[in-house]
Each structure stands twice: as structure tokens, then as C-alpha cells.
Amino acid sequence: MISSWIWNALPGPALVRLLILLVVIAAVVLVLFEYVFPWVSESLALQEQSVEES
């Protein structure tokens, strides 16, 4: 599930490691949704396109 070197690098017992890991994952997801994805959307100038019926 998780790479052993990441798990071994975290301090504390297993429960503390799990809590730290969950907080880090939540922070990464938050940063992606708040900063990275909007920046990519503006940089690539993606527009909503749909197929119209003729």
C-alpha cells in the first residue's frame, strides 16, 4: 500500500504515522485543488466544448 521508506521515515508509533500521513495527503489534495488545478486551467486556456446536434 505505501512505500516502506516513507512509512519508516515517519516518526512515532503506527497510529501517529497514520495520522501524519492522512494530514499530509489532505494537504496535498487541498493544494492541488486550490492552486495547481486553477493555474493549469488558466495556463492551458481550456474551454468547455460541446457537440451540437445538427
N, C-alpha and C positions, 0 to 999 in steps of 0.2 A: 504494500500500500504506500508506504513512504520510504524514501531512501534512508538507509541505515546511518549514513554520515550526518544527515540533517537531524535525525532523532537523537543520535549520540551527542551532537553539538549543543542541544538544548539542555539547560540546567534543571536540576530538581528531579523529583520522582515522576512517575508516568502520568499522574493526573495533572501535575503542574505543566509538564511538557505538552500535554494535550491542550490545555487551556491556552498556553502561549501560542501554539500552532494555530488554534482556531482564531485567536485575535489577529495574528499575522495574516491569515487567509482573508479574514473580513476586511482588514486594512487594505490589502492588495485589490480586492474587488471594489472597494469604495473609491480608491484612487483611479482605477480603470474607468468606472462609470462616471466619475465627477470630472476628470481631467483628460484622460487619454482618449476615450471614445469621442467626446465632443471635438477635441482638437483634430483627430483623424477625419471626422466627418466634415469639418470646415476646410481642412487642407486638401482633401480629395475632391471637394465640390460635388459630392454625390447628390443627385436629385431624385425625388420619387418619380418613378416612371411606371406607367401602366399601359396595358394593351387595350386599345379602344376597339369596340365592335364596329364593323363597317356595314 
